[in-house]
Amino acid sequence: MTAVAPGPANITVMDLARDDLSQVNQDLQKADPRGGPFRVLNPRGAHALACGLTSGIDVEIEGHTGYYCAGMNQAARVTVSGNAGVGVAENMMSGEVWVKGDASQSAGATAHGGLLVVEGNTAARCGISLKGADIVVKGDVGHMSMFLAQAGRLVVLGDAGDSLGDSIYEARIYVRGKVASLGADCIEKEMREEHRTELRDLLERAGCDGVGLDGFRRYGSARQLYHFKAENLDSY
Amino acid sequence: MTDDNWGLRESYSFDRHTIHEIRRAANTGLYRIRGWGAKRKLPTFDDLVFLGASVSRYPLEGYREACDTGVTLGTRYAKKPIELKIPITIAGMSFGSLSAQAKEALGRGASEVGTSTTTGDGGMTQEERGHSTQLVYQYLPSRYGMNPNDLRQADAIEIVVGQGAKPGGGGMLLGQKITERVAEMRTLPEGIDQRSACRHPDWTGPDDLTIKIRELREITNWEKPIYIKCGAARPYYDTMLAVKAGADVVVIDGMQGGTAATQDCFIEHVGIPTLAAVREAVRALKEIDMHRKVQLVVGGGIRSGADVAKALAMGADAVSIGTAALIALGDNDPHYEDEYRKIGSSAGCYEDFQAGNDPAGITTQDPELSKRLDPVKAGHRLANYLRVLTLEVQTLARANGKSDVHNLEPEDLAALTVEAAAMAGVPLAGTSWIPGQGV
């Protein structure tokens, strides 16, 4: 086990300038959720950091992370005070991952549950193949975001790149800014009261105080490509 | 051509099958989707023969002297490698493409003889986990049903880059088979035509794959062997890159490898035959001094102990079977001939695994059809078949003087065709000539 720093919060401090990544991950994976929070120093872009967590612990990472930070997260609350590399919170099942900076490609890819918040921007394919998680991006999202997204919600306060929601299934997308283009079978849909309620809840959970619902548009599947049809050729 | 009129001549280029396909395409506007693997004539292991013992080497007694068949997969990095009693594994096939009974039968049969079975697109079922003593969990581009808890309860992880039937293509499962349970496992609307992703959503090249493998190892405490499965596209380079990325095991699946549903043009026209792929994969491993350190599993059209023995002789550590395993369970059983004919097929030709109306109850989600397959009896048939394959491999190994099936070597082989000699890198029978290697 890594060093425990003195202090009222009983914070366990892990320092990747000193500690082995695998040991840090194992300690986090085995951590008792009744204990205090964990702080990870000097991540220096380490890959696969804080992945595979299984209990409701709090992990604060002080710096930038590499690929797959908090990958496959279950129950834990992970905060990255920096930027996150490719696939942050990929295949998350539950819990919460909060990135204070920007996130690279495939943020929240295939995630089944939980909440991913990115305070900055994300690169391409944010929410690709999403399977039920919620993602709130306070900046912009790159092209092909929500490609093949099956379930879950994406909220974008900024703009969305090309081919948003390409081949989307039953996931829902809310964008406040401009959408460069929509992907195959993705259309703008009516914002009904149930969607406004849902959006309000997501914004609140992501700490978007003072952000109103004005300007948000909803996008989802036209459900025209769910079955093979010869006349769909032009859609691909 | 008809039997009673010799004046009629069928076109070689436009034979009846081709004409039928053009007419079908014209009528439906859709490409042909089917199951099974490549059906056209290809160079195969049948084009090789074992030389057997002679004055220069002596055989082992067929019924008395031991001939080991066990193999350990995952010795490179995994803390808990897989120990198989026989060098034949069951390839990945999904619940969804197969009935729950068929998956259970595969697990039962494999477990009975001490080998592993493999999940498929769509995740792991508890029936499957429960009946498989050694279960390989496939990690696929779609990540349908991907769950870290299942990852941890697997015995090995197979990262699927591609499969022999469709290198470069994603999974496919048509609406007839997307039942409520399958839809729920895959988080899809019930009844849709599922077309899986063909690329992984969070990595693209070998450098990213290295990091992905690290993540999987971190999450599973470095215990599980990690396989990388590729369709036989560029096996020399794919094998090298898989090893570079950190694989414990490389799985190469030739173009005869089966599928539950894929475009016919993909099945028949993409990828290379298994025979050609093995030699290239082994060449790569030997060049980087990783042969036998990273294990090689070869699949795609393996039918007999002779096929297994030839693959091992060429340098594979184990083989995987899919289509043959389904046949052992009862696929294409003549007992159902009347029913095959009702759906426009015939026992021996049935390939419409995508349709979900398999009379044998294997490639279906129909509860009534599924009930036809008794998983206990079918599992035992599979075990019998696996035993026969193993006995055949031992027979051939002993005949070549080997006390372990893994001691079979290319020098035990000769090729019957120039093509096979070139692909397998063994001499044309009766000569010392290997095409491309001079003299």
Contacts between the chains, C-beta under 8 A, distances in Angstrom:
chain1	res1	chain2	res2	distance
A	21	B	218	7.6
A	22	B	218	6.3
A	22	B	222	7.3
A	25	B	218	4.9
A	26	B	221	7.0
A	29	B	219	8.0
A	47	B	211	4.7
A	47	B	214	6.0
A	47	B	215	7.1
A	48	B	211	6.8
A	48	B	214	5.1
A	48	B	215	4.0
A	48	B	218	4.8
A	51	B	215	5.3
A	51	B	218	5.4
A	51	B	219	5.6
A	52	B	148	6.1
A	52	B	218	6.2
A	52	B	219	3.3
A	52	B	220	7.7
A	54	B	148	7.8
A	66	B	211	7.2
A	67	B	202	7.8
A	67	B	203	8.0
A	67	B	208	7.2
A	67	B	211	4.6
A	67	B	212	7.6
A	67	B	215	7.3
A	68	B	202	7.2
A	68	B	211	6.8
A	68	B	212	7.2
A	68	B	215	4.4
A	71	B	215	5.2
A	71	B	219	7.2
A	72	B	148	4.1
A	72	B	151	7.6
A	72	B	219	5.8
A	74	B	148	6.5
A	86	B	202	6.1
A	86	B	203	7.5
A	86	B	208	7.1
A	87	B	202	3.7
A	87	B	203	7.6
A	90	B	201	7.6
A	90	B	202	5.0
A	91	B	143	6.3
A	91	B	146	5.7
A	91	B	148	7.2
A	93	B	147	7.0
A	93	B	148	6.6
A	105	B	202	7.5
A	106	B	201	5.6
A	106	B	202	4.1
A	109	B	143	7.9
A	109	B	201	4.3
A	109	B	202	4.5
A	110	B	143	4.1
A	110	B	146	6.4
A	110	B	201	5.8
A	110	B	202	7.7
A	112	B	147	7.7
A	112	B	187	7.4
A	125	B	201	6.8
A	128	B	201	4.3
A	128	B	202	7.6
A	129	B	142	6.8
A	129	B	143	6.0
A	129	B	197	6.4
A	129	B	201	4.9
A	131	B	143	7.4
A	131	B	187	4.5
A	132	B	187	6.3
A	148	B	197	5.9
A	148	B	201	7.9
A	150	B	186	7.9
A	150	B	187	4.6
A	150	B	188	6.1
A	151	B	187	5.2
A	169	B	188	6.4
A	169	B	189	6.5
A	169	B	192	7.7
A	170	B	189	6.1
A	226	B	189	6.7
A	226	B	192	4.2
A	226	B	193	6.6
A	227	B	175	6.3
A	227	B	192	6.6
A	227	B	193	4.9
A	228	B	30	5.8
A	228	B	33	7.9
A	228	B	174	7.8
A	228	B	193	5.3
A	230	B	28	6.9
A	230	B	29	2.7
A	230	B	30	5.7
A	231	B	29	7.6
